[in-house]
């Protein structure tokens, strides 16, 4: 271990021993709290990973459906659709809002989609209106899946960085700080005098001799 055999440079006195004991108790409490935080973040990390896998599978299906619906819309009304798309561009109805979740003190960004207003129909498309509406709905579902995947991927990266930082602190407390404090306490107790054992009393008979 990194902390084995190392100790703090202190004066071996009773007050110093009490101070080091308090430091060790605080380090033990901090280690336990950080360990619980690491476990909570790891559980959230694994749940997020499972959701990412499911979202990626859904994204593939949604993008295929959107591409197929676009091809059908162009087949049903190619020229009117191009003309309407170029000259009729209303404000976006599908929008994204940003929020934050707090997991064990770590702020995770979260994105949500919402819709505003009502859908406007493109005039002059004749029988291709149904295909255009289906194309709009399919692309809307694809964007919703993309927003969910972006939120999960951002949370995944934030959790990964937080878990690594927390584990480094846990390992430092467990393998460096606590062993040093324990070695320092053992050193103070082993020193003769005020901080540790008293020096052995000499035998008066030996002195006389």
Secondary structure, DSSP 4 states (H G I P E B T S, - for coil): -TTTT--------HHHHHHHHHHHHHHHHHHHHHHHHHHHHHHHHHHHHHHHHHHHHHHHHHHHHHHHHHHHHHHHSHHHHHHHHHH--PPPSEEEEEEEEEETTEEEEEEEEEE-S-PPPPTT-GGGHHHHHHHHHHHHHHHHHHHHHHHHHHHHHHHHHHHHHHHHHHHHIIIIIHHHHHHHHHHHHHSSSSSSPPPPPPPHHHHH-
